[in-house]
Amino acid sequence: MSLVEQRNRFLSFAFAAADILIETDGKGRVTYAAGAVAALGEPQLTGTGEDLAKRFDRTSRPIFQATMHRLKPGRRLGPVRIAVGGRECRLSGWMLGEDDRIRWSLSYEAMHAPDELDPQAFERCAERAIEKARSAGVNMAMSVLRIDAGDALDRLIGDARAAAVYQSVAASCTLAVGDDGVARQVDEERTALIHDRNVDLENLRTEVKASLADAGLPDAEVVIESVADAPSIEPGIAIQAFLYAINEAAQSDKALDIVSLQEVAEGMMRENERRMTELRTTIAGRVIEPHAQPVVELETGKVHHYELLLRLPDGKPVQDSVGFAESTGLIYEIDFAMTEIAAAFLREDYDRPALAVNLSGKSLTNMAWGKRFLALLSDLKIDRSRLSFELTETATVSNIKAANAVIQKIRERGHQVCLDDFGAGSAGFHYLRDFPADVVKIDGSYIKQFEHSKRDATLLKGMINICRSLGAATVAEMIETEAQATTLKGFGVTYGQGYYFGKPVPLSSLKDPKKNASRAA
């Protein structure tokens, strides 16, 4: 076989397994690139000595750098999960050893933001990993890797070298747990790991110890404590108990063990059962006191509608209860009950103010709930323009197609849909692309900061202009002063909400339309 034929064969094999092939020198500067390189953004990647790390999302660069530093001749590393432009992909590296070149393969997998951007990503991914492993009959374990150097690394070796150590540890842990495991740094000393029980933890300990020695800390200790997964415990509870037990062990200097983990898990399950019973009873018996906060037209100062807010007896806020309800499935009952309450309020008198009801993304992706909810809307005998819905971001939408199908049917029935908390967490620009909304509510963090931060003001104006170009009205929440309201009106914001216009009041107090307040911007 000729050299050309051999080359073509190897290239065919390579592209069958990857979307992009990249060659760099030992410092990560690109010397060659082939394949779907356009996916890495503009300008097109070529062999011009560009730093490859700059093409990866900021949260993925430490993993790439650490992986590169750990490559040795004749050894393949990866795949590791990274992100490029919000797209999740797998990266593998190989060093032949005959030169200083490193060959990389990059394969795209899914259109999701990288996990590092979501503070709850570890818990969610770990729960999925355990569920998947249990269904496949794979024995899993939960471990904590702890570094004991006698003091904080930044104080011992400086910020830059400490950051390099953390990057190396992160890469070692990510590679050790593999594609079916999950790793997350808990704090400066500890990293939590969810992994196959057969993972070579001693090799991981040796690698991390070598990284510490290379950084000038040869006497630093590396300890890994593990507990086996307990199939009798629900995956979500097991992960919560694991993280809780890690913190308890750190504070008490006790070793992590399966007994303490099970005790914590059993306590959590008992508490969850108590809270579920209490919340379900409250919802089913309508022992709730819905409140409503005005949303005002900035141009006229008139109340456009009220956002309906769930409150427990005596007006007690339920932020924690809503998060708990989403994790246990009770959110379906809450969203349905609040819609029924809003419909009853509007049905009793045609002259009552319009309402907006919050719907969790988790509800929208549940097919059974969606069918029941749409049936409820079909039977409503109200002016549908006076009942709108806000898609909240407290639960990340996992199935965009399913959620969008319900949203479209809600709009077809004559109800407007608002995207809540735009600009916060994962409620980014892809929401505008995936969900054609009538109204967009901009996250209050931008409203709080725009007067003091030129950067936030620029971002705020950009979001307003994008929404306007898409034909969507905008709501600015958390407005507290007349100056804020006036400036936001000048920016082109349609509606305002916040204590300047009015605090939440009991829904029952709005039965008389003459009591509806208004306040000009």
matplotlib code that plots the C-alpha trace (Angstrom):
import matplotlib.pyplot as plt

x = [0.0, 1.4, 2.0, -0.9, -3.3, -2.2, -2.7, -6.2, -7.2, -6.1, -7.8, -11.0, -10.8, -10.2, -13.1, -15.4, -14.8, -14.5, -15.8, -12.5, -8.8, -6.3, -2.6, -0.8, 2.7, 3.5, 2.2, -1.2, -0.6, -2.3, -0.1, -2.8, -6.6, -9.1, -12.7, -15.7, -13.5, -16.2, -17.9, -15.0, -16.1, -14.6, -12.0, -11.5, -8.9, -5.7, -2.2, -1.1, 0.1, -3.2, -3.7, -6.3, -7.6, -9.1, -11.6, -13.1, -15.6, -14.0, -15.2, -13.6, -10.1, -8.8, -9.7, -8.0, -4.8, -4.6, -5.2, -2.4, 0.0, -0.6, -0.1, 2.9, 4.4, 2.5, -0.5, -4.1, -6.1, -9.8, -12.4, -13.2, -16.3, -15.8, -17.9, -17.4, -19.9, -22.3, -22.1, -21.0, -18.4, -15.7, -12.0, -9.3, -5.5, -2.6, 1.2, 3.2, 6.5, 8.5, 8.1, 6.5, 3.2, -0.1, -3.0, -6.5, -9.9, -13.1, -16.6, -19.8, -22.6, -25.4, -26.7, -26.4, -24.6, -21.6, -22.4, -20.0, -22.4, -25.1, -24.5, -26.9, -25.3, -23.3, -26.3, -28.4, -25.7, -24.7, -28.3, -28.6, -25.3, -26.5, -29.9, -28.2, -25.7, -28.4, -30.5, -27.4, -26.5, -23.2, -22.0, -21.3, -19.5, -19.3, -15.9, -14.3, -10.7, -9.0, -5.7, -4.0, -1.0, -1.0, -2.3, -4.2, -2.3, -2.4, -0.6, 1.9, 2.8, 1.0, -2.2, -0.9, 0.7, -2.3, -4.6, -2.5, -2.7, -6.5, -6.7, -4.5, -6.6, -9.8, -8.5, -7.2, -10.6, -12.5, -10.4, -10.5, -14.3, -14.8, -17.7, -20.2, -19.0, -19.2, -16.6, -16.9, -14.6, -16.4, -13.9, -10.1, -9.3, -12.0, -13.4, -16.6, -16.6, -19.4, -17.9, -17.9, -16.7, -13.9, -12.2, -8.5, -8.6, -5.1, -3.8, -5.8, -4.3, -0.8, -1.5, -2.7, 0.2, 2.6, 0.9, 1.4, 5.1, 5.6, 4.2, 6.7, 4.6, 6.1, 4.9, 1.2, -1.1, -3.9, -6.7, -9.6, -12.6, -15.4, -18.8, -20.7, -23.9, -26.9, -29.6, -32.3, -31.9, -33.4, -30.7, -31.5, -31.6, -28.3, -26.5, -27.9, -26.9, -23.4, -22.8, -24.2, -22.0, -18.9, -19.5, -20.2, -17.1, -15.0, -16.3, -16.0, -12.8, -14.6, -14.1, -16.8, -18.6, -21.6, -23.3, -23.2, -24.4, -27.4, -28.3, -28.2, -30.2, -32.9, -33.3, -33.6, -36.2, -38.3, -38.1, -39.0, -42.0, -43.1, -42.7, -44.5, -47.5, -47.6, -47.3, -49.7, -52.3, -51.9, -52.4, -55.3, -57.2, -56.5, -55.0, -52.9, -53.2, -52.3, -50.8, -50.5, -48.0, -48.8, -47.0, -47.3, -47.2, -44.2, -45.6, -48.9, -48.4, -51.5, -51.6, -51.5, -51.8, -50.8, -48.4, -50.0, -47.6, -48.0, -48.0, -48.6, -51.0, -50.3, -48.6, -45.4, -43.2, -42.5, -39.2, -37.8, -41.1, -41.2, -37.7, -38.6, -41.8, -39.9, -37.5, -40.4, -42.9, -45.4, -44.8, -47.3, -50.0, -49.0, -49.0, -52.4, -53.9, -52.6, -54.1, -57.5, -57.4, -56.6, -59.4, -61.9, -60.9, -61.4, -64.5, -66.4, -66.2, -65.3, -64.0, -61.2, -57.6, -55.6, -53.4, -50.1, -49.5, -46.1, -45.5, -42.4, -40.3, -40.5, -44.3, -44.2, -42.0, -44.3, -46.6, -49.3, -49.5, -49.5, -52.5, -54.4, -53.4, -54.4, -57.8, -58.3, -57.6, -60.0, -62.9, -62.2, -65.1, -63.1, -61.5, -58.3, -56.3, -56.6, -54.8, -51.2, -48.4, -44.8, -42.3, -40.0, -36.4, -36.3, -36.2, -34.1, -36.1, -34.7, -36.9, -37.2, -39.4, -41.9, -42.1, -42.4, -45.3, -47.3, -46.3, -47.5, -50.8, -51.2, -50.7, -53.1, -55.8, -55.3, -53.0, -49.8, -46.6, -43.7, -40.2, -39.1, -35.6, -34.1, -30.3, -30.0, -28.7, -29.5, -32.3, -30.2, -30.5, -31.3, -34.6, -35.6, -34.6, -36.4, -39.5, -41.4, -42.6, -44.9, -43.2, -39.7, -39.0, -35.5, -33.8, -33.8, -30.0, -29.5, -32.1, -30.2, -26.8, -27.4, -27.2, -23.8, -22.3, -21.8, -21.3, -24.7, -26.3, -24.9, -26.1, -29.5, -29.9, -28.8, -31.4, -34.1, -33.2, -33.1, -36.5, -38.0, -36.6, -38.2, -41.6, -41.6, -42.6, -40.3, -40.8, -38.2, -38.6, -37.2, -37.8, -37.5, -37.2, -38.7, -35.3, -35.0, -38.5, -37.9, -34.5, -35.9, -38.8, -36.3, -34.5, -37.7, -38.9, -42.6, -43.6, -42.3, -42.6, -41.2, -41.8, -41.9, -45.2, -46.5, -45.7, -47.6, -51.0, -53.6, -55.5, -58.8, -58.1, -58.2, -61.8, -62.9, -61.3, -61.5, -58.8, -56.2, -53.3, -51.4, -48.2, -46.6, -42.9]
y = [0.0, 3.4, 6.2, 8.2, 5.3, 4.8, 8.5, 8.4, 5.4, 6.9, 10.2, 8.3, 6.5, 9.7, 11.6, 8.7, 9.2, 13.0, 16.3, 18.2, 17.2, 19.7, 19.6, 21.9, 22.3, 21.7, 25.1, 24.6, 26.7, 25.4, 24.1, 22.3, 21.9, 20.0, 19.0, 21.1, 23.9, 26.5, 25.3, 26.8, 30.3, 33.1, 33.7, 30.2, 28.2, 27.6, 26.6, 30.1, 29.6, 30.6, 29.6, 26.8, 27.4, 30.7, 28.9, 27.1, 28.6, 30.3, 27.6, 24.8, 26.4, 25.1, 21.6, 21.9, 23.4, 20.8, 18.0, 19.3, 19.6, 15.9, 14.4, 12.1, 10.4, 7.3, 8.1, 9.1, 11.3, 11.8, 12.1, 15.1, 17.2, 20.8, 23.4, 25.6, 28.4, 26.8, 23.4, 20.4, 18.3, 15.7, 16.4, 13.7, 14.2, 12.1, 12.7, 10.4, 11.2, 11.6, 15.4, 18.0, 17.9, 17.1, 15.7, 16.5, 15.2, 17.1, 15.6, 17.6, 16.0, 18.3, 21.8, 22.6, 25.2, 23.8, 22.4, 24.8, 27.6, 26.1, 25.9, 22.9, 21.0, 18.6, 17.5, 17.0, 15.3, 13.1, 12.0, 11.1, 9.2, 7.1, 6.4, 5.4, 3.1, 1.4, 0.7, -0.9, -2.8, -0.9, -0.5, 3.2, 4.9, 8.4, 9.7, 12.9, 13.7, 15.9, 17.8, 18.5, 20.8, 22.3, 25.7, 27.2, 26.5, 30.2, 31.1, 28.4, 28.7, 31.9, 32.5, 31.6, 28.2, 27.3, 27.9, 25.6, 22.9, 23.2, 22.9, 19.8, 18.3, 19.0, 17.4, 14.3, 13.9, 14.4, 11.9, 9.4, 9.3, 9.0, 10.0, 8.2, 9.9, 13.4, 15.5, 18.8, 20.9, 21.5, 24.0, 24.6, 21.3, 18.9, 17.5, 15.4, 12.4, 10.1, 7.1, 3.4, 1.5, -0.1, 3.3, 3.2, 5.7, 4.9, 6.0, 9.2, 9.8, 9.3, 11.7, 14.4, 13.9, 14.3, 17.5, 18.9, 17.8, 19.5, 22.7, 22.5, 20.7, 17.2, 16.6, 17.5, 14.6, 13.4, 11.4, 9.8, 8.5, 6.5, 5.1, 2.7, 3.8, 2.6, 1.5, 1.6, 5.4, 7.6, 9.0, 12.6, 12.0, 10.0, 13.0, 15.5, 13.3, 12.7, 16.5, 17.1, 14.2, 15.7, 19.0, 17.3, 15.2, 18.2, 20.1, 17.2, 15.7, 12.3, 10.0, 9.7, 6.4, 4.6, 4.5, 8.3, 8.7, 6.4, 8.2, 11.5, 10.2, 8.6, 11.9, 13.8, 11.3, 11.7, 15.5, 15.5, 13.3, 15.7, 18.7, 17.0, 16.1, 19.6, 21.4, 19.0, 19.5, 23.2, 23.2, 20.7, 22.5, 25.9, 27.0, 29.5, 33.2, 34.3, 37.7, 40.0, 42.6, 45.3, 45.5, 49.0, 50.6, 52.9, 55.2, 55.9, 54.8, 52.6, 49.1, 46.7, 43.5, 41.8, 38.9, 36.2, 35.1, 32.0, 32.7, 30.4, 31.4, 34.9, 35.9, 33.9, 33.7, 30.3, 30.6, 27.5, 25.6, 26.2, 24.9, 21.9, 21.4, 21.3, 18.6, 16.4, 16.9, 19.0, 21.9, 20.4, 20.7, 24.3, 25.5, 23.9, 25.3, 28.8, 28.7, 27.6, 30.4, 33.0, 31.7, 31.8, 35.4, 36.6, 34.6, 36.2, 39.7, 40.9, 44.2, 42.7, 43.4, 41.0, 38.4, 36.6, 33.1, 31.5, 28.2, 26.1, 24.8, 21.4, 21.5, 22.4, 19.4, 16.9, 15.4, 14.3, 17.7, 19.5, 17.5, 18.2, 21.9, 22.5, 20.8, 23.3, 26.2, 24.9, 25.1, 28.6, 31.1, 34.3, 37.0, 35.1, 38.3, 39.0, 35.8, 35.4, 33.0, 33.5, 30.7, 30.7, 29.7, 28.0, 24.6, 24.4, 23.3, 19.9, 19.2, 22.4, 20.7, 19.5, 22.8, 24.8, 22.6, 23.5, 27.2, 27.4, 25.8, 28.3, 31.2, 29.6, 29.7, 33.5, 33.8, 35.7, 34.1, 35.9, 34.6, 35.4, 36.3, 36.9, 37.2, 35.2, 31.6, 29.5, 31.9, 33.3, 34.2, 30.7, 31.1, 33.8, 31.6, 28.5, 30.1, 32.8, 34.9, 37.9, 39.5, 39.2, 40.0, 41.2, 39.9, 42.3, 42.1, 44.3, 46.8, 47.1, 47.6, 49.6, 53.0, 52.2, 50.0, 51.1, 47.5, 46.5, 49.5, 48.5, 44.9, 46.1, 48.3, 45.5, 43.1, 45.6, 46.3, 42.6, 42.0, 44.9, 43.7, 40.3, 42.0, 41.2, 43.7, 44.0, 44.1, 45.5, 44.1, 45.4, 49.1, 51.0, 54.6, 57.2, 57.8, 54.1, 54.1, 57.3, 56.0, 52.6, 54.2, 56.2, 52.9, 51.6, 49.2, 48.6, 47.7, 48.2, 46.1, 46.7, 48.3, 51.8, 50.8, 48.6, 45.7, 42.4, 42.5, 39.8, 38.9, 39.3, 43.0, 43.5, 42.4, 46.1, 47.5, 51.0, 50.1, 49.4, 51.7, 53.5, 55.5, 57.3, 56.9]
z = [0.0, -1.0, 1.5, 0.0, 0.4, 4.0, 4.7, 3.1, 5.1, 8.4, 7.6, 6.8, 10.1, 11.9, 10.4, 11.0, 14.7, 14.9, 13.4, 13.6, 13.6, 15.0, 15.4, 17.9, 19.2, 22.8, 23.8, 22.2, 19.1, 16.0, 13.3, 11.3, 11.2, 9.1, 9.1, 10.2, 11.4, 10.7, 13.9, 15.9, 14.8, 12.7, 11.5, 10.2, 12.1, 10.2, 11.0, 11.8, 15.4, 17.0, 20.6, 20.4, 24.0, 22.8, 20.6, 23.6, 26.0, 29.0, 31.4, 29.3, 28.9, 32.2, 31.3, 27.9, 29.4, 32.1, 29.7, 27.4, 30.3, 31.3, 27.8, 27.5, 24.4, 23.4, 25.6, 24.6, 26.9, 26.8, 25.8, 28.1, 27.9, 26.9, 25.2, 22.1, 21.6, 24.0, 22.2, 24.2, 22.6, 23.3, 23.0, 22.9, 22.6, 21.4, 21.4, 19.1, 20.7, 17.5, 17.7, 20.0, 18.1, 19.8, 17.7, 18.8, 17.8, 18.5, 18.2, 18.7, 20.6, 21.8, 21.7, 25.4, 27.5, 29.4, 32.8, 34.5, 33.9, 36.0, 39.7, 40.0, 37.1, 39.3, 41.3, 38.1, 36.1, 39.1, 39.5, 35.8, 36.0, 38.9, 37.3, 34.1, 35.9, 38.0, 34.9, 33.3, 36.3, 36.9, 40.5, 41.2, 44.0, 45.4, 46.5, 47.8, 46.9, 49.5, 49.3, 52.6, 52.1, 55.5, 54.3, 51.3, 48.0, 47.0, 50.2, 49.7, 46.1, 44.8, 42.9, 39.4, 40.4, 42.6, 39.7, 37.5, 40.2, 40.4, 36.6, 36.6, 39.4, 37.6, 34.4, 36.3, 38.0, 34.8, 33.0, 35.9, 36.2, 32.4, 30.2, 32.5, 35.7, 37.1, 39.0, 40.7, 42.9, 46.1, 47.6, 47.4, 49.1, 48.0, 44.8, 44.7, 42.3, 41.0, 39.2, 38.4, 41.4, 39.3, 38.6, 39.6, 42.4, 43.5, 40.1, 40.4, 43.8, 42.3, 39.4, 41.7, 44.1, 41.1, 40.1, 43.6, 43.6, 40.2, 41.8, 44.7, 47.2, 47.4, 51.0, 50.4, 51.1, 48.8, 50.4, 48.6, 50.6, 49.0, 49.7, 47.5, 45.9, 47.9, 45.4, 48.1, 48.2, 45.5, 43.2, 44.0, 47.7, 47.5, 45.9, 48.3, 51.2, 49.7, 49.5, 53.0, 54.4, 52.7, 54.5, 57.8, 57.5, 56.8, 59.8, 62.2, 60.8, 60.6, 57.7, 55.0, 55.5, 54.2, 57.6, 57.9, 54.3, 54.9, 58.1, 56.3, 53.4, 55.6, 57.5, 54.3, 53.0, 56.2, 56.0, 52.3, 53.0, 55.7, 53.5, 50.5, 52.7, 54.1, 50.8, 49.0, 51.7, 51.5, 47.7, 47.6, 50.3, 48.7, 52.0, 50.1, 49.8, 46.2, 46.0, 42.9, 42.0, 39.4, 36.0, 34.7, 31.2, 31.4, 28.8, 30.5, 34.1, 34.0, 35.4, 32.4, 34.5, 37.8, 38.2, 40.4, 43.1, 45.3, 49.0, 52.0, 54.8, 56.2, 53.0, 53.6, 50.5, 49.1, 47.2, 49.0, 48.6, 44.9, 44.4, 46.6, 44.6, 41.4, 42.7, 43.9, 41.2, 43.3, 40.9, 38.5, 41.2, 42.0, 38.4, 37.8, 41.0, 40.3, 36.8, 38.2, 40.8, 38.2, 35.9, 38.7, 39.6, 36.0, 35.4, 38.3, 36.9, 33.4, 34.8, 37.0, 36.1, 33.9, 35.5, 34.6, 36.0, 36.3, 34.7, 35.6, 32.7, 34.3, 34.0, 30.3, 29.5, 31.2, 28.6, 31.0, 32.7, 29.4, 28.1, 31.3, 31.4, 27.7, 28.4, 31.3, 29.0, 26.4, 28.9, 30.1, 29.7, 30.0, 27.9, 27.1, 26.5, 30.2, 31.3, 30.3, 31.4, 32.4, 31.7, 34.8, 34.8, 38.2, 36.4, 33.3, 30.3, 29.4, 26.4, 24.3, 21.6, 24.1, 26.0, 22.8, 21.6, 24.8, 24.5, 20.9, 21.9, 24.8, 22.3, 19.8, 22.5, 22.7, 25.8, 25.7, 26.8, 28.6, 29.1, 32.6, 34.0, 30.5, 30.9, 34.1, 34.3, 31.3, 30.2, 27.4, 23.8, 22.8, 24.7, 22.2, 19.3, 20.6, 22.1, 20.1, 23.0, 23.1, 26.1, 27.6, 31.3, 31.8, 34.9, 37.8, 38.3, 35.2, 36.5, 39.8, 38.2, 35.0, 36.8, 38.2, 35.5, 31.9, 31.0, 32.4, 30.8, 27.4, 27.8, 28.9, 25.9, 23.6, 25.1, 24.8, 21.1, 20.3, 21.9, 20.0, 16.7, 17.3, 18.0, 21.7, 24.4, 27.4, 31.2, 33.6, 37.1, 40.4, 39.6, 42.9, 41.9, 39.6, 38.0, 37.1, 35.6, 33.5, 32.2, 31.3, 29.5, 27.5, 26.7, 25.1, 27.8, 27.5, 31.1, 34.6, 37.8, 41.2, 44.6, 43.0, 41.4, 44.2, 46.4, 46.1, 47.7, 48.4, 45.2, 47.1, 47.5, 43.7, 43.3, 43.2, 40.0, 41.4, 43.8, 41.1, 41.5, 38.7, 38.8, 35.9, 35.1]

ax = plt.figure().add_subplot(projection="3d")
ax.plot(x, y, z, "-o")
ax.set_aspect("equal")
plt.show()
